[in-house]
Amino acid sequence: MTAKEQEIVNAGDVNTPFRVLQTDNIDDSLFLRKKSINIDIKNIAEDVHWQLFIQRLKRTMEMEFGVGIAAPQVGVGCNLFLFTRIDKPGLPVVVAVNPKIVDHSQETICFEGDGCLSIPNTSGTSRRYAWIDVEYYNEKGEFIKERLSGSSRKGDFTGIVFQHEFDHLHGVLFTDKLCD
Ligand SMILES: [Zn+2]
């Protein structure tokens, strides 16, 4: 993290949400287009700084009623996001650090009702993979490899949330991926 990013993280306690960057603000929109960098995951479980960041990010997502949120959306250009397991009971929120999509379906689908906490008053239909094989580390530094799928807002769409948040780490927004 840069000094400025550390300042953002340390400006509140675990219950303080971050300000979410918005595309209708010029400085915010430039930051949202930047590529994020990998995190040194060694000792992440004991690192109070990263744990504070994760807690505040969770709080932010909760307050904004999101199903996912990526670090760059709060001004931290690091490869980390949260996604909701819509495919699991109780809808647990999972932390993905240094995530990768290592394989995906050939087939793409049009996902209706995509939206973003950083893009005010906009929703649309985005082109997505039907399933993805992913690798990431969780907040304890454990390595996870799994297949995520789901393509409908009416049922499971965990794989779509992962793809949406993953794109944020590359400066890509759902409005870049609209069907037709
Ligand atoms: Zn988004």
Residues whose N, C-alpha, C, O or C-beta is under 5 A from the ligand:
A	BS01	ZN	G115 C116 L117
